[in-house]
Amino acid sequence: MFNEKMHRLGSNRSVIRELFEFGKQLAAKEGADKVYDFSLGNPSVPAPAIVKESIQKQIDMPKSTVLHGYSSAQGDPDVRKAVAAHIEKCHNVLVSPDLIYLTVGAAAALCITLKALKEDGDNFLCFAPFFPEYTVFTEATGAALRVVPMKDDCKMNLQAAAKLIDENTKGVIINSPNNPSGAVYSEEEIKALCALLGDKEKEYGHPIFLISDEPYREIVYDGVFVPYLMNYYDDVVVCYSYSKSLSLPGERIGYIAVSPKARQAQELYYAVCGAGRALGYVCAPHLFQRILLDCVDAPADVAAYDKNRKLLYSSLTEIGFECIKPQGAFYLMMKTPEPDANAFSDRAKNFGLLLVPGDTFGAPGFVRISYCVSYDMIVRSLPAFKALFATYEK
């Protein structure tokens, strides 16, 4: 009667969403001040003032029908030019606007890219820890996702990756800064990965694409450098979102950029356009396309996230928890005092703490803590973390 796999996906929400919904129920029962929700990556920093100014400017335009009408399927030409100019300015890569496709956020960008690349028998790779929806997006194309096991420091496990890549590997998804760990892959790691893929391309006689999922690119701390993959490897597709950098997660605006050095780059772009058409991802929200004309170069406000990061990391380690210090994004991975992260997460609920078990990210024995919350909530949550830790000391 209907697709059983789609029914399963719809009737069983992700662990993250389940925790979020549980938190709303708990807040209604116990009071919002007794719930410390670290589940969702929902930015707490307001959008920059220029976003509000641009919205007002666009709305006040006399030809509002143009604003609310359809754009070109792949996006407004002027906006694609602005995005291409931004990439050239920030990363010194000359990308044609005709290799830019505006999307409904990074999720749509990934779905389109995977659909455009996938052929019969293909598989894709990603490195754990990883965003669990990669599995959903990949399997929806009919391809398999191979997960490279996690290293304790959340760096790339290149030795394991080399064993998983085979003649059917079409692409490798990387996410740096990383969700859930906050790790940033170093230039040395990127170069080593590119060398590995270059060797594999020669061995198997076909391109192996690097798919860079970049919603957190600008959210980094302590001057950490985030390599731009088009400067290190030819067969690259970048999937970007403004959800985090401009605090616009609900507006769903992002883009795909195909590297001009990719083999048959223009033909690949046509496949991207075709995949967008097949999936119904055409004409991203036009109002927020136009806002990018004013905001494409707007800097991300990372100060509040950095303040939260420092407080949370120092406090948790002082309590006695073992944590991986984030270099970017707004997530922290904490090692659980017992092997079963799901059991630990359930115990944490008794203290009003909503912490996502790491198993869903390929990181068993860890929980993810999303610290894009108010500073005050972190302060108020610390006694609960202390009380939780004390139950293990006993």
N, C-alpha and C positions, 0 to 999 in steps of 0.2 A: 504493500500500500504506500509506503514511503521508504526513503533511504535509511536503513538501520544505523549506519555509521553517523549520519547527520543527526539522527534522533539522539544517539548516545552523546554527541558533542553538545547538543542543545539542552539535554536533560541533566547533564552532569557538568556543572560549571567548573572552571579552573579552581585549584586550591586557593589562589589569591582572591578570587571573587567570592568564594565560599566564606573565607575569613572576613572579608569586608561586609558581607551580608550578615554574618553572625554578629559582627561588631555593632551594626545598627540595631539588631534585636536586643543585644546586651545593654546598649546605651538607653534604649527605651525602658528597659526593666530596672537597671541599676542606677542610671544617671550618666550622662555623657562625660562628666568629670571623673568617673571611675573606670573609663575605658581608654586604653592607650593603643590606638590603632596604627600599627606600623606596617600594614599590609600592602596598600596600593602605592604606586609611584605617581601620585597625583600632586603636581607642584603646588607648594604653599606660597611661593613668591609670586606677587601679582605681576601681570603682564606689564611691560614697560609703558610709560606714559605715551610714547609715540604710537603705540598700538591704538589706544583710545582716540588719540588725535586723528590718526589715519582713518579709523572707522567713521568718525564724525565727518571728516572731509569727504569721504567716498559717498556717504549717505546724502550729504548736502549738494552733491553734484546735480546739475539740472537734468542730465540725461540718465535718470535712475534706472530706466528700463534696460540700458546697456549694462549697468552694474548687476542687475538681477537676472539678466538673460544668460543664455549659454555662451561659454567661450569655445574656442577650438577644442576638439576632443582631448588633445595632449596638453592644453593649457594656453592661456593668453600669450601671444607672441612677445609682447612687451615684458611680461613677467618672466618668461623663459630667458629673455635677454638679460634681465636684471640678475637672475640666478647664475647664469653663465659668467657674467661680469664679476659677481661675488666670488665664484670659484677661482677665477683668474687672479683676482686681487689678493685673496687670502692664501691660495695654495699654488699659485704660479702654474696653473694648468689651463691651457686654452681649449675650453669645451664649447663647441657650437651650440647655440640655442636649439638647433635641430637635433641635438642628442639629449635634450632635457624633456622630461615628461612629468607634469605636475600631478600629484596624487592625493588621495584621501589619507594622509599620514604615512608613517613608515610601514605599518602593517599592509596597507594596500600596495605600497612600493615593493615589498618583499613578495607578496602573492603574485603580482604582475611579473616580476623578474623571474621567479621560479617557473611560472607558467610559460614565459617566453623562451626559457632555456631548455626546459625538460623535453627529452625525446624518449622513445621506448627503451626501457631497461636502465635508465639513468638513476644514479644516486647522488646525494649531496652530503657534505660533512659539516659539522660544527664542533666547536671546542666546549667542553664542560668546564665551568658552569655556564649554562646558556638559558635564554628566554624560552620557556617551554612551548610557546605557540609556534616556534620553528617547526616542531614536529607536525602540528596541525596544518600549517601552511604547506609544508613539503608533501605530506601524504595526500593532501587535497589534489595535488597535480598527478598523483599516481606514482610518484617517486618515493624512494626510501631515504630516511635521514639516518646517517651513521654518526654516532656521538663519540668524539675522542675523549677518553677518560680524563678526569680532572687531576691536576697536580696540586699538592698541598698548598702551594703559594699562588694558585690560580693563574700561573703563567701557561703558555702554550706547551702542550705535550706533543712535541714534534716527532719524537720517536714513535709514539703510538699512532700519530696521524699518518706517517709514512707507511705503516702496515695496513691501514684501512683504505687508503687510496688505491683504486684499481682502474681497469680500462673503462669501466662504466661511470666513473666519477665525473660529474659535469661541473660541480662548483663547490666552493668552501665558503660558508657563512662565518664572518667574524664580527664581533660586537665589542668595540673599544672606544671609549670607556664602557665597561662591561656591566650589564645587568645579569646576575645579581651581586657580583663581587666588588664592583667599583674599581677593578684592576684596569690598568692601561697597558696595552702591549707595547713594549719598547721598540725602538728603531731596530735594534739588533734582532729581536724576535721576528719582526716583520720581514727583514731582509732574509733571515733564515727560512721563513715560510715561503717567500717568493722564490728562493733558490730551489727549495724542494718541489714546488709546483712546476717551476720551469723544467726541472729534470723529468718530472712525470709527464709533462706535455710532450717532451721529446720521445719518451719511452712509448707512450700510447698513441702519439700522432694526432692529437686533437687538443683544442684549448680546454683548460680547466680554469673556470672563472672564479675570481675572488669577489664575493658579494659582501659589501661593507655596510652593515646596519649601524647608522650613525645618529641616533636621536640625542645622544649625550655628548657629542663632540666638543662643545664649548664648555661643558661643566667639568672643569679639572682644577686641581689645587696644587699649591706650592710650585707653580711654574712647570708642571709636567708637560712634556711634549707629546702630542698625538700625531703620529705619522699619517700623511694623506696618501692612501694606497696607490693612486694614479701616478705618483712620483716614484714608485718602486716596482710596479708590475703593469703589464700592458692590458691583460684581459680582466678589466675591473668594471663592476657596476656598483655605484654608490646609491644607497637607499637612505634618504634623509627625512627628518621630521622637525618641524618647528614647535612641537608639543612641549618640549622641555626647555629649549633655549629661550623661547618667548612666552613660556607658560600658557600655551594654547592647546592643551590636550583635547578639549571638547570640540575644537573647531576643525580638527582633522585636516591639516594641510602639510604637505611635504613634496618630495620630488624623487625621481630617478634620474641619475646622470650616468650616461654610458661613456666610458673613456674613449677619447678620439684615437687612442693607440690600439684599442681592441681589434682583433681580427674581424673584418667585415663589420665594422662598427655601425655603419648606416643601416646595414641589413638587420643587425641585432636590434637596432632602435625600432625598425619597422615591426619586428617580432614583439617588442615591448608594446607598441601601439596596438598590434593585433590582440595581444593578451589582455590589455586594458579593455579593448572592445568586447572580447569574449566574456570577460568577467563583469562587465557593466561598470567598470571604473573609468568613466570618461567624464571630462569637464568637472574637475575638482571644484569645491565651493568657490564661486566666482568672487564674492565679496572679499574672502580672505586671500584669494590669489592677488587681487588688486592691492591689498594692504601690504603685501610683500614688496611692492614698489617703493614704499616708504621705510619698511622695517627690515629689509633683507640684510642690512649691515649692522643692525642693532645688536649691541653686546649682551650676552647673558649675564644676569645678576647672580653671581655665585657666592657672594659674601654671606648671605643668610645660611645657605647650605653648608658652607665651610664652618661657620660658627656652630651649627648643629653637629657636624661631623666631629669636631674637636671635643665638644662636650660629651657626646655619646661614646666615642672611642675611649677617651680617658676615664670616664666614669665606669664603663663596663669592665675595662681591664683592671681598674682599681678594685672593683667588687670581687674580681677573681675569674671572670669569663675570659676565654681566649678568642681574640678577634683578628680578622685580616684588615689591616688599615686601608681604607679606600683612597685611591689616587684620583678618582673621578666619579661621575654620576652622583646619585644620592642614595646609595645602598651600602649597607655594611653586612658582611657575613660573620656570624658568631658561631663558634664551635659549641655543640651541645654537651652538657656534662654526662649525658648517657648516649649510647650508640643510636637509639631510635629517636630521630628528630621529630617524628610525628607525635610520639608520646610526650616529648618535651614541650612541643607546641600546645598540646592539649593541657598539660600541667600549667603552662603559662597563662592559659585562659582563666584559670582560677584566681589569678591576680590582676585580671583585666588587660593582660598583655597579648596583643595579636601579632604573632611572629610567624612568618611563612616557612614551613618545613623545606629543607633544601633538596629533598629527594626529587621533587618535580623539576629542579634545575640541574639535575645530575650531580648534586652535591650532598650525598647522604652524610648525616652527622653534623649538619650545619642548619642554621635558620637564617633567612634574609630579613633584615630590618631596614625598612624604608624610612629615611630620616628627612624627607621633604615635608615635614610637619612643623607645627609651631614650636619655637624654642621652649615656651612655657610647658607644653605637653611633655617634652623630654625631661624637663626638670621635675615635673610632677610624677613621672613614671619611674624615676630612679629608686624610690623606696620599694616599689613593686618588684623591680629587678633584684634588689637586695634580698627581699623576702623569698623570691623564687630561688635564688642561689643558696640561701640558707637551708632550703629543704633538701638539697643535695649534700650539704655539709653534715647534716644529721644522719 
